[in-house]
Amino acid sequence: MYVAVKGGEAAIANAHRLLAARRRGDADVPGLTLDQIAGQLSLAVDRVMGEGSLYDPELAALAIKQARGDLIEAVFLLRAYRTTLPRFGHSEPVDTGAMLVERRISAVYKDLPGGQLLGPTFDYTHRLLDPELAGDEPLDAPEMAADTGERVIRVSDILGDEGLIEDDPATDASRPVADITRTPMEFPMERDARLQTLARGDEGFLLALAYSTQRGYARSHPFAGEIRIGEVDVEVMIPELGFAVVIGRVKLTECQMVNQFKGSTKAPPQFTRGYGLVFGQAERKAMAMSLCDRALRASELGEDIVAPAQDEEFVLSHCDNVQSTGFVEHLKLPHYVDFQAELDLVRRMRAEHFARTEGDTPADGAAREAAE
Amino acid sequence: MTAPMTETNTQNLASYNFAYLDEQTKRMIRRAILKGIAIPGYQVPFASREMPMPYGWGTGGVQVTAAIIGRDDVLKVIDQGADDTTNAVSIRAFFAKTAGVATTTATPDATIIQTRHRIPETPLHAGQVLVYQVPIPEPLRFLEPRETETRKMHALEEYGLMHVKLYEDIARNGRIATTYAYPVKVEGRYVMDPSPTPKFDNPKMHQSEALQLFGAGREKRIYAVPPHTNVVSLDFEDHPFEIQHFTEPCALCGAEQVYLDEVVLDDKGGRMFVCSDTHHCESRRAEGHRGALLGDEPVVEKEAAI
């Protein structure tokens, strides 16, 4: 006698109740506020905004809270909300040269106009756990320099003025700007769509690929030309007005990687670019993105495609963590219908195998005896 | 859970349209569906959206359903043939919540049936739409991983590779070793992945009275088989296509010639086989059919009363 398992609906509801309780944790401990998350876990918020492709620290903080700190789950929450928003248009290209920089470093010049500005960085900290942080000790107010008004020109512009680095690829202004959230991926992919895809790509995946290029899988001799972090104005052209209007500011991390390039049939000897641009303070991601961008320009620059990081379909089809996690985790779903079909086949083939080997046994036995 | 979320949401953080997707998106998806119907078996790229369930969990099917569902539709959702598997429950609840439509488990009563891995045993009738959730829409994907290549192969009707694969199966195993997602040729032109349904279900796709729509969200593809279309499973003259056969009938309703799930009863090798299509099994039991292991417990009476 057998009673079929029922009750998926009640089980799901109960599981979600338990999830809500686990998310909240000990009720005697005050719950996290969105301000606390946005203010004190701001790099997590930045990552979720970047990979979620939605610049909204409050919603990103909410997503992190709801996801119990699982950042990929938080990215997913933000994306699933973002996708329902109407699309009004696109902004003018942001001018990162006019960025109000909080951090700006160059590894290729000792000093340069605008100076090296370390900003809030983990670099040069000693990674020693700080027991004082267990409490809430007051901190010294940070030192702030007066604004000198000096224009912080981009390193790529310094190199570009001398013709030492290739120009930014010319963009055809008459062509509409790609939007990977509104059109399916197509290969080969244009630069705009590629950079969009990388900008929302998984930090870990891009980091590993970028690392692989440094270890000889598509070596590109990179120098960190410049990394800058700060706020830029976002301008939108309003057709009714006939001019662009600033609608707000976003914090960005930009990385210009300068790569060596020994001339080919297509280009004279000059440095080449790899570009990274990400929402918020996300230096590791921006650097990884710029290395991957450079590697993916292989065919454009006439280089042989020999490594995974140069393989456009491979990199761009698999860098989205919301897609990756969904498909990997879908293996949790029931597959017993298909498994039944495989079970049936394997059983039949095993039966045939044993029937065959049993038939062979006497001959085998005779051979063994002869050998002995 | 019962009222649609439209118009009623007062929170400024988020509000959603009927059946979740905005009307622009639905229109885009409907265009892809129409193109798919016009070119049976051809994979139409579409601008798949992020859905509030993960990729790989039916986002393609959900988008297709969301694009075609209206207030008067009656929706049935099955996974592995069953209405009560967790993901089927979740998707059904999603549409009950976001569209407020009527749902059913009865195959003949549904106007839209969203499915994962099975085609119902009850033959579908004209006017019904079967929406398949598709993980990998490209039948050639495991032979050629590159989309740029496979699209060319479809365009040139270059399907030799698939026949070589099936031939190699026979050479190695004495038979075609594909048991699910068994490739079919649609209306003599496109080789199509029927989604990971067992090959047992392939014949049901042929000359079906219902419209069959396939949605692959993560891979951003929609394809279709219009009613009364030829759908032929690939095979060879000396190795004709054949479906699975089960040696025993359903242990609960005694049905034969249906697809069965194997249920492990104990740790001593005890097994039973029951209908994978739960609605089919329940309606047969309601009609008085009895399988060998069907007890007289209340579950049966309750289901018979429904």
Interface residues (C-beta under 8 A of the other chain):
Chain A: M1 Y2 V3 A4 K6 G7 G8 E9 A11 I12 L59 L62 F76 R79 A80 Y81 R82 T83 T84 P86 T181 R182 T183 P184 M185 E186 F187 P188 E313 S317 V322 Q323 T325 G326 F327 V328 E329 H330 L333 P334 H335 Y336 V337 D338 Q340 A341 E342 L343 D344 L345 M349 E352
Chain B: L13 A14 Y16 N17 Y20 L21 D22 Q24 P45 F46 A47 S48 R49 E50 M51 P52 P54 Y55 G56 W57 T59 D79 Q80 G81 D84 T85 T86 N87 A88 V89 S90 A93 R116 H117 R118 P135 P145 R146 E147 T148 N173 G174 A177 T179 Y180 A181 P196 T197 P198 K199 F200 R218 K220 R221 Q244 A251 L252 Y259 L260 D261 E262 V263 L265 M272 V274 S276 T278 L293 L294 G295 E297 V299
